[in-house]
Amino acid sequence: MSPQRVAVEQQIAVFGGSGSGKTVLLSSFYGAAQEPAARRTNRYAVTADDTAQGRKLHKDYLGMRDAATAPAANRFAATAYRFVVEPSAADVPRGKAKPRPSKALGIVWHDYPGEWFEEDPSSAEEEARRVATFRSLLSADVAVLLVDGQQLVEYAGEEERYLKSLLTDFHTGLFRLRDDVLEDGKRLTRFPRIWMLALSKADLLPDTDVDQFRELVLGKAGGELEELRTVLQSFVEEPDALDVGEDFIRLSSARFEPGKIDVTQRTGVDLLLPVTAMLPFERFAKWATNRERGARVAEQLLDTLSPLLALLPLQRLLKFHPAGRLISLIGGGTSSQVLRFANKKIAKVKKEAEAERDFLTAVLTRFTADLERGVAEHVLRRGDS
């Protein structure tokens, strides 16, 4: 991914047990973004940096859409997928004047094999590959752990059996990796700091909203989730700047029926880009402002996101700064006046972005609105809300 082409690169790591839907999720995410209607609605295009990877993902998506064929699972395959989010062809300025080039947003999706947390390595070579693969995703800021909705259906009434097993497998697997990942026992500054739990195949549990999903996990396996948090804290400097199991999302890649896969029936998949792009910045800003112990590491992490500083809508900053400081910044007024000012400011920024074709500002403003919509529809629960 050319650094001249990309202004900001964000990374997400996706974990899940075998059969939890990681492969279908990735194909659904990418394939849906290729639909002409999606490009027109979103006003941006998502393309794979590796043409062969993009062709394979799109083919798998079309196989679901047109032939009701689910993509084959990639057992033991650990892959990084690089995507570029840039203006769609219809939104590239036309005319004699040469348009100002738009900087794109880069997204790296790390797919970690679920089998590696469920089975012991078969050889020293495989064990070394697991360690190397885990190290490769440490630059991600967001990690998503899939909870298989199919398993919850099968264990209805005794969901703790599945949930405890899932979280214990991840806890144990991470603990085994720890000494090999930490060189000379030195804890890491760069590490996924946001660990989100996702209900995959959420269409199988249509009456379970994101808050009920959270309550189910905490009620049935809260102790195991806390153990996972503890082992993750042992990897990092400033362990207070780490959120594990504070953010939850419902995901459904498609609706599967006998002889049919309806790829238009998706839940939460369209929130993965906004979560990856926006959540780290907002969370690190909160840590830098409100957590004394986490301030130093948060500021270091914010350095990597500095291109977003000028683009983040003011309304989101209201959650991360004391009201008095905000009031002084904009010249005084009551809290309600600040909110009204923020709303006007966002409308102005959005209008100016469209007028100037400032792609990054427009798309990040759109992502912020998408996250708010996800919360309002009970698809997303954020740790900062």
Disulfide bonds with the S-S distance in Angstrom:
none
